[in-house]
Amino acid sequence: MAQVISSEEFNNLVQNTEGIAVVDFFATWCGPCKMLAPVFQEVANDLEGKADFYKIDIDASLDIARQFSVSTVPTVIVFRNGEPIERLVGFMPKENLLSKIKEYI
C-alpha cells in the first residue's frame, strides 16, 4: 500500500534505505494525478514486499520536488538504495507502470 509521506519522512524512508522505493510526486489539483492514483495503488499492492511505494504532495513538500527537479505532475521516480534510477512522467496504464518498475526488482 502506498502511503503519503512528508519531506522529513522522505529522508528516512527513501533516501536512507536500501532496496527499491517508488515515489509518486502528485498534486491534489492535478487531473492526471487523480487518474494515476488508483493505478499506482494497484501496482503497489501487486508488488508488495518487493518494493516500497510512497506518495509526495509537491505543494506540501516543495523542497523534495525541487531537489529532484519535479516540474510536471504526476512524476514517478524509482529509487535504488536512495538514488534515483528511473523517472516516469505523466499518466500511464497499469501494465506500463508495472513493467517499468519490474525492470528494477
C-alpha positions in Angstrom: 0.0 0.0 0.0 1.3 3.4 -1.0 1.4 6.0 1.8 1.6 9.8 1.6 4.8 10.9 3.3 6.3 14.3 4.3 9.7 15.8 3.5 11.0 14.6 6.8 9.8 11.1 6.3 11.3 11.0 2.8 14.9 11.0 4.1 14.3 8.1 6.4 12.0 6.0 4.1 13.6 6.7 0.7 17.0 8.2 0.8 18.5 6.4 3.7 17.1 3.0 2.9 18.4 0.0 0.9 16.3 -1.6 -1.8 13.7 -0.2 -4.3 11.4 2.7 -3.4 8.9 4.1 -5.9 7.7 7.6 -5.3 4.7 9.3 -6.9 5.0 13.0 -6.9 1.5 14.4 -7.2 -0.7 17.5 -6.6 -4.2 17.5 -5.3 -5.4 19.8 -8.1 -3.9 17.7 -10.9 -6.3 15.7 -13.0 -3.8 13.2 -14.4 -2.6 12.6 -10.8 -6.1 11.6 -9.8 -6.2 9.2 -12.7 -2.8 7.7 -11.8 -3.7 7.3 -8.0 -5.7 4.1 -8.3 -3.2 2.6 -10.8 -0.3 3.4 -8.5 -2.1 1.8 -5.6 -2.8 -1.4 -7.7 0.9 -1.6 -8.7 1.9 -1.1 -5.0 -0.4 -3.9 -4.0 0.9 -6.2 -6.8 4.5 -5.6 -5.8 4.1 -5.6 -2.1 7.2 -6.9 -0.4 9.3 -6.3 -3.5 9.4 -2.5 -3.4 8.2 0.3 -1.1 5.7 2.7 -2.5 5.2 6.3 -1.4 3.4 9.5 -2.5 4.7 13.0 -2.1 2.3 16.0 -2.4 4.5 18.6 -4.2 2.7 21.5 -2.7 3.3 20.2 0.9 6.8 19.0 0.1 8.1 21.6 -2.4 11.7 21.1 -1.1 11.8 17.5 -2.2 10.1 18.2 -5.5 12.7 20.9 -6.2 15.6 18.6 -5.1 14.6 16.1 -7.8 13.6 18.7 -10.4 9.9 17.6 -10.5 8.3 20.3 -12.6 5.5 18.2 -14.1 3.0 16.0 -12.2 2.4 13.2 -12.0 6.1 12.1 -11.9 7.0 8.7 -10.6 10.7 8.3 -9.6 12.2 4.8 -8.9 15.0 4.9 -6.3 17.5 2.1 -5.6 19.4 2.4 -2.3 18.3 6.1 -2.1 19.4 7.1 -5.6 17.0 7.9 -8.4 17.4 5.4 -11.3 14.2 6.0 -13.4 11.8 8.9 -13.9 8.4 8.4 -15.4 6.4 11.5 -16.3 2.6 11.7 -16.8 -0.2 9.2 -16.6 0.4 5.6 -17.8 -1.7 2.5 -17.8 -1.1 -0.1 -15.1 0.7 -2.6 -17.4 3.2 0.0 -18.5 3.9 1.2 -14.9 4.2 -2.3 -13.6 6.5 -3.3 -16.4 8.8 -0.3 -15.9 9.1 -0.9 -12.1 9.7 -4.7 -12.5 12.8 -3.9 -14.5 14.5 -2.8 -11.3 13.2 -5.5 -8.9 
